[in-house]
Amino acid sequence: MAAAQGDAKAQSYLGILYARGSGVSQNDQEAAKWFHKAAVKGDVKAQFSLGVMYDAGRGVAKNHVVACAWYTLAAENGDRAAQNFKEAIQQKMTTDEIEMSQQIAEQLRSTIAD
């Protein structure tokens, strides 16, 4: 109920439940949807989780550039694992892709609710 009313922590938690299939049917698309709702509200765990979803292509199209952008935001907000994931994914990316992910991160930063 809190997730439907816009509570970012509840949305992030609901994303975890869908990703794991805990108490609900496992559904990566629903997980990604709820992670996104929370991530754009500044929830760091959701930002990291959404990066993981894009990195693995779970519930969304696999996209290292977008994954890196979400990892960047989560790392900037203090998530140490996100920093490690960001560094690892950048090893697979071209310079142009890294630059593009930085541009996406900048656009996301400007839209994230405080």
Secondary structure, DSSP 8 states (H G I E B T S, - for coil): -TTTTT-HHHHHHHHHHHHHTSSS---HHHHHHHHHHHHTTT-HHHHHHHHHHHHHTSSS---HHHHHHHHHHHHHTT-HHHHHHHHHHHTTS-HHHHHHHHHHHHHHHHHS--
